Amino acid sequence: MTESEFLIQANNYLTSIETLAEKWIDADIDVDCTRQGNVLTLDFNGQQVVLNIQTPMKELWLASKSGAYHYTFDGSTWINTRAGKPDLNSELTQVCSSLSGEHLKI
């Protein structure tokens, strides 16, 4: 994957999460969403989830109180760089649901 192809996929993913967060806000879920360049922050009542585009590594990084994870795009989904770990959608679903107290599907 070229750098430009990676950036398209990574930016599309962050945009999709922003759109989803707006729907959660409309549904009265207590979340704030902020994007500054390659960094998207979701704030659930003071507890943050950060998604960060790492262009040199061609990875998306996820950081939350549960830990930090790295993901690469395999052509259809963002997979954890550690074998056997959940993909990004699964991990983000778990983290956001835990922080919000609601079942939030990514």
Secondary structure, DSSP 8 states (H G I E B T S, - for coil): --HHHHHHHHHHHHHHHHHHHHHHHHTT---EEEEETTEEEEEETTEEEEEEEETTTTEEEEEETTEEEEEEE-SSSEEESSTTS--HHHHHHHHHHHHHTS----
